[in-house]
Amino acid sequence: MLLLAVSGGIDSMYMLKRAGEIFAGEPFAVAHCNFHLRGVESDGDQKFVEEACEDMGLQLFVNHFDTEAFASDKGISIEMAARELRYAWFASLCREEGFRAVAVAHNANDNAETLILNLLRGTGSRGLKGMSAQSPLPGTDGKALLLRPLLDTTRAEIEAWMRRNCHQWREDSSNGDSAYKRNLIRNEIFPLFAKLNPSFLRTLGRDMEHLSQTDDIADEYYSRSAAEIVRDTATGISVSVPGLLSLEHWKYVLWRILEPYNFSFETLGKLSALLEKFRSEPRGTVTLGGKKFESPTNVLKADSRRLVIT
């Protein structure tokens, strides 16, 4: 049985109305999150979804969140707080009610927006491949899936179908506020892209598919390389410096090793430059002994034999 995440907006209502086609033969229920971020609008969204599910004879799960308080306590953005709360609840519903997957209504526009945001904040190849149509649902140890069945469907296609067939959805007033980065891209940047290439969403979608395949190859290379040079320690990991520098693509492997430990790109650049000098200069000219690099969560100490992260 599937769980459909429905906010009441046009994308999720499209998924709900076409669920019988999209998930042919699969029974489903609906989950709605009330994040209480837009006052009476949020309560109106909940009431709208409740009425839609009642009309369709569907089981509905509703949860209420104090999103602003959660974001403040965690020191994270409202958007990130809503994401964490949403997926934690979905995971608990899967465990308690036996759902095998949760479907969300991310579409081709959302995928392209994510790509641009990743590019702007700085990302590796994994951030360029966009969202996956199917992936493990966070918090379920792979026992439930997260489905994105609309990634090949553009928002224009969704709007056209809904205007022909449904005419029932909720408008989120905050979508017009370009103070949010995603809205700025959606409302102001993408119209410019469309002038340059009216099919830019399809083009970006194809590029993300190709990048995903490329990243799979890079990931396989990293996994093989790391297995040879990285060892667990009592307080972290140890990386063989000679083993690392013997690799053809050692800078990529180094970046992947350090990625989970919150080292900045600036720190990575300094360490890479030091290792490059150590590798290329005559033996004894450059020393690594005593060099230390810090991230908000970890410390890396280097010598000529190993990098130790604690």
N, C-alpha and C positions, 0 to 999 in steps of 0.2 A: 504493500500500500504506500502511496506517495503523500507527501505533505506539500501543498502549494503555498508559498509565501505571497500574500495578497495585501497590498497597501491600500487599494482603492484607486490608485492612479491608472492612467491609460494603459501602461505596459502590463501591469499585473492583471488588470481586468481583461485584457486581450488574451493573456495566457489562461485565465480562468474560463472565459467564454469558449475558448477553442481547446480546452484540456481534453475533451473527448476525442478530438482528432490527433492532438499532439501526443497524448499518452493512451493510444487506442487500447481498450480492454483493461486498463489499469485503474483500480479504484483509488480514490484520492479524497483527502480532507483539506481544510484550509487553516492557515495560521495568520493571525493579524497582530502586529505590534503597535501599541499606542505609546509613543515616546513622549507625549505631552510637551511637545516643543512649539506647537502653534495654537495653544489655547483651544477655543471652541472648534477650530478647524480640525484638530486632531480627533476630538470626540465625534465630529461629523463624519470623518473618514471611517471610524470604527462602526458607527451606526449604519453607514452605507454598505459596508462589507457584511455586517450582520444581516441586513435585509436581503442582500444579493444571495447569500448562502441559504437563507430561509426559503427564498423563491426557488432555488435550485435543489433544495433538499440535501444540503451538504453539512457535514459536521464541521464546526468552527471552534478553533482554540484562540483565545485572546489573552494577551498579557500586557500589563501596564508597567512602564519604567520611568523612574526619575532620572532621566538621561543627563540633565545638567549637573546634578549632584554627583553622579557616577563619574562624569568627565572631570569634574573639579577634584574629586578624591584621587583619581588616577593620574591627574596632570596630563590628560590627553584631549584631543579635539572632540567636539560634539559628534562629528561624523565618525570618528574612530570609536567613540563610546557607543554609539548606536549600533555599529557593526559588531562590536564585542558582545553587547547585550543580546542582540538578535541571534547570532550564531550559537551562543551558549544556551539560549532557550530552545532553539531548534534541536540542538544535540540532546537536550534533556527530554524533549518530546519524542525523539526517535528511540531513546532508551526506554522510556516509560510506556509508550504506546505502540512500539513495534514498527514504526515507519522505516522503510528501507532506503528512502531518499527524500531530500527536500529540493523542490524546484523553485528557482528565483527567475525574475523576468528581465535580467540583463539582456540588452539587445546589441545590434551592431554599432549603434552610436555610443552606447556605454563602453563597449570594448575599445573603440577608437579614442574616446576621452581618456580612458585609463592609460592607453599607450602614450598619449601626449603628456599626461601628468607624470608618468614614470620618466619620460625623457627629460622633462624640466627639472625634476628633483635629482636626477642622476641615477643611472641604473645599469646593470649588466645585461647580458643577452636574455636572461630570464624575464626581465621586466619589459622586454620588447615583444614578447610573444603573446601578450594579452591574456585574457581569461580563457580558461579551459571549459569546454562544453560539459565535461564530467570530471570531478575530482573528489577526493575523500572529504567528507563533512568534518570540519574542525571539531575536536572534542569527542569523537566517536571511535577513535583508534581504527579507522578504516571500515567500521562495521556499517556505516551509512554513507550515502553519496550526496554530493551537492551537484545538482543538475542545472544547466543554463541552456534551455532548449531554443532560445530566441536569438542566439548570437549571429545567426545568418539573416536575421530579419531587421530591416532598418526601421527607425521610428516613423518615417514617412509611410512605410507600408502598414505599420500598425495603425497609424492615425486614419489612413484611407479605409482600412477594413472596419474599424470601429465606427467611423462616420456612416458607412453603408449599412452596418448590421446591428449596431448596439446603441450608440448615443448615450451610454451610461458609464461615467467615470468621474473621479474627483480630480480637480485641479489643485496642485500644491502651489500656493502663492509665493513660496520661497524660491521656486524654480526660475522666476524672473529676476532674482537678485544676483547680479553679476559680481557681487562682493565675494561670493564663493567661487573658488578656482574652477571647479567643474562646470558651474553655470556660466562663467566667463568664457570658457572654451566652447560650450554648447551654443551660447547666445551670440557671441561676437567673433570668435575665431573660425568656427566651422562654416559659417556663411561665406567667409573669405576663401576658405579652402574649396568650397563648392563652385566659386567663380573660376578658380584655377582648373578644377577638375570636377565636373558634376558627379562623377562616379568615384570620388575619393574614398568613400566608406568601403566600397568593394575592393578598391586597390589596397587600402590599408589592411583589410581583412585577409587578402591573399598574402601580403607581405608577412603578416603575423603567423600565418600557417607555415610559411617557409622558414621564418626565424625559429619557430617552435621545433622544426626538424633539425635545424642547425644546432640549437641548444641541446637537443638530445644527444647529438654527437659529442659536443663539448662536455656535457655532463658525464658521459661514459669515459672520456679521456681523463677528466678530473678524478673520478672515482677510482680508476686504475692507478693513477699517479699517487693519490693520497694514501691508498692502501700500502704503498711501498715506503712512504717517508714520514707518515704521521703516526705517533704512538700516544696512547692515553697515559696520563700520569695520575697520581693521587689527587692533584689539585687542578688539573687542566689537561693540556696536550704538549707534546714535544715534537718539533719538526726538524728533520735532518737537513742541515744546510748544504752539505755536499750533494745529497740526494735531490734536493730542491733545485740547485743550480745546474745539475746535470740534465734537467728536463728542457726540451726545446721550447716549451711555452710556460716557463717557470713563473712569469709574472701573473699569468692568468690563474695558475694553481695557487699561488700565494694569496691573491685576492679572494679566491673562493675559500681558502682555509681561514682567513681572517674575518670574512663576512659575518659569521654569527656572533663575533665578539665586539661589535660596535666600534671598530677602529675607523677613523674618518678617512676620506680620500686623501687628505693632506698627509696624514700619518703614513698611509700606504705608499704614497709617492716618496716620502723621505726614506722609508725602509727599503723600497725598491731601488732607489738611487744608491744607497749605501751598499746593498748586496751586489748591484751592478759593478760598482768600483771594486769591491772585494773579489768578484769573479774575474775581472779583466786586468787588474793591476798585478804587478809582480808579487809573488808570495811575500807576506810580511809588510808590504807597503801600507795596506789598509787593515785595520783591526776592527773586529766586531765586539770584542770583550768589553763588558760594562755598559753597552748601549741598552737603553731602556725606552720603551714607548708605552703610552697609556691611553686607554679609552675610558669612557664613563664607567665601565664595568670590569675591565680587565687590564692586566699588565703583561707586556711582552718584554722578555730579556733575551739578548742575543750574545752568542759567542761564535767562534769559528766552526763549531760542530753542530750547534742546534739553536733553534728558536724555541723558547719555553713560554707558554701562555698560561697564566694563572688568573 
